[in-house]
Amino acid sequence: DAGVTQSPTHLIKTRGQHVTLRCSPISGHKSVSWYQQVLGQGPQFIFQYYEKEERGRGNFPDRFSARQFPNYSSELNVNALLLGDSALYLCASSLEDRFYGYTFGSGTRLTVV
Amino acid sequence: AQSVTQPDIHITVSEGASLELRCNYSYGATPYLFWYVQSPGQGLQLLLKYFSGDTLVQGIKGFEAEFKRSQSSFNLRKPSVHWSDAAEYFCAVGATTGTASKLTFGTGTRLQVTL
């Protein structure tokens, strides 16, 4: 079975640009959560979506947005990129709207220059 | 709000030696606790989790962890470390606030294994 798929794996953007990161959950999983992992830190919660509805948002500015599609895949969008947005962005999927059965993807490494 | 402290940023052990990684948490109710491992450039793999019941939890790859409520700790142990265990280890506490269900992670402990 395919795991959680994230794309792209790496990308480089310039300050002020916009970026879209994508996540395909495990088949049958209805919840997708996004985490940001800055180098040397633990992951930090950004968003949780369940059944296409936003269930929660972490302490991130409005430049960060996300959505979940009818097939349960998800996009994370970041506008007006800052150097501090450089990080590994992780997607986790689960069957239900709880963290019990998280499966993480390998992440997207975003570098802002 | 919940929080997790991993006091050791970096630990070096010899292959075959025992290992203990420390984790302290802060959470008002009964915690849901996790240990994850991350290899360079990779995502997170779940080693084990504690929800309730037996305070000694067995996980994959020969790891175990013990929940001690009185010390607010959930330390990870392995009797004999293998070179392939070198990685970053994260302790996390799960909580539901309103409709949001999320994990709060510690800053991680980097394990180096010498041969």
HADDOCK unambig.tbl for C-alpha pairs under 7 A between the chains (distance, minus, plus):
assign (segid A and resid 41 and name CA) (segid B and resid 107 and name CA) 4.77 0.50 0.50
assign (segid A and resid 41 and name CA) (segid B and resid 108 and name CA) 6.81 0.50 0.50
assign (segid A and resid 42 and name CA) (segid B and resid 105 and name CA) 5.48 0.50 0.50
assign (segid A and resid 42 and name CA) (segid B and resid 106 and name CA) 5.60 0.50 0.50
assign (segid A and resid 42 and name CA) (segid B and resid 107 and name CA) 4.43 0.50 0.50
assign (segid A and resid 42 and name CA) (segid B and resid 108 and name CA) 6.02 0.50 0.50
assign (segid A and resid 43 and name CA) (segid B and resid 105 and name CA) 6.17 0.50 0.50
assign (segid A and resid 44 and name CA) (segid B and resid 104 and name CA) 6.84 0.50 0.50
assign (segid A and resid 45 and name CA) (segid B and resid 102 and name CA) 6.71 0.50 0.50
assign (segid A and resid 48 and name CA) (segid B and resid 100 and name CA) 6.68 0.50 0.50
assign (segid A and resid 55 and name CA) (segid B and resid 99 and name CA) 5.26 0.50 0.50
assign (segid A and resid 55 and name CA) (segid B and resid 100 and name CA) 5.03 0.50 0.50
assign (segid A and resid 56 and name CA) (segid B and resid 99 and name CA) 6.31 0.50 0.50
assign (segid A and resid 56 and name CA) (segid B and resid 100 and name CA) 4.23 0.50 0.50
assign (segid A and resid 90 and name CA) (segid B and resid 43 and name CA) 6.96 0.50 0.50
assign (segid A and resid 97 and name CA) (segid B and resid 101 and name CA) 6.81 0.50 0.50
assign (segid A and resid 98 and name CA) (segid B and resid 101 and name CA) 5.37 0.50 0.50
assign (segid A and resid 99 and name CA) (segid B and resid 94 and name CA) 6.70 0.50 0.50
assign (segid A and resid 99 and name CA) (segid B and resid 101 and name CA) 6.12 0.50 0.50
assign (segid A and resid 99 and name CA) (segid B and resid 102 and name CA) 5.94 0.50 0.50
assign (segid A and resid 99 and name CA) (segid B and resid 103 and name CA) 6.79 0.50 0.50
assign (segid A and resid 104 and name CA) (segid B and resid 43 and name CA) 5.97 0.50 0.50
assign (segid A and resid 104 and name CA) (segid B and resid 44 and name CA) 5.79 0.50 0.50
assign (segid A and resid 105 and name CA) (segid B and resid 43 and name CA) 5.53 0.50 0.50
assign (segid A and resid 106 and name CA) (segid B and resid 42 and name CA) 4.87 0.50 0.50
assign (segid A and resid 106 and name CA) (segid B and resid 43 and name CA) 3.90 0.50 0.50
assign (segid A and resid 107 and name CA) (segid B and resid 42 and name CA) 6.91 0.50 0.50
assign (segid A and resid 107 and name CA) (segid B and resid 43 and name CA) 5.90 0.50 0.50
